[in-house]
């Protein structure tokens, strides 16, 4: 699977079949990834170590607005996908428009599904589908103090002091 690419849903499903045919494992994670920070990079590096390829599914701009509210995302989905695709830990990036990635996860059926430690295993969307198919679901450690919302608040505080 040479090259790191941003894939639409059909391309992603074909890439998934190639991985399966080659006996390779796919790790899946998802999120907004609005402003990339150290918590994200550490998390993605750890997720990548759990399999042969890492897929990062990002929420569309529309779904980020629904989940996070007005003023979000800060970066549009194309920019967020491009930044993630440039990371060495990331093999594939895709954008999904639903608020929950459950349908995408059910289609892809990754070998490993991961979320950050701020999620309890019972809160991880797609857990049932992945476990039913024989996959693993993990919550990776949360990097305390590293959050997009926290960064936005710090920037606002600096701007109000000027």
Secondary structure as UniProt FT lines:
FT   STRAND          5..6
FT   HELIX           9..21
FT   TURN            22..23
FT   STRAND          26..31
FT   HELIX           38..48
FT   TURN            49..50
FT   STRAND          53..59
FT   HELIX           61..68
FT   TURN            70..71
FT   HELIX           77..85
FT   TURN            88..89
FT   STRAND          92..96
FT   HELIX           102..108
FT   STRAND          112..116
FT   TURN            117..118
FT   HELIX           121..123
FT   TURN            125..126
FT   HELIX           127..132
FT   TURN            133..134
FT   STRAND          136..140
FT   TURN            144..145
FT   HELIX           148..161
//
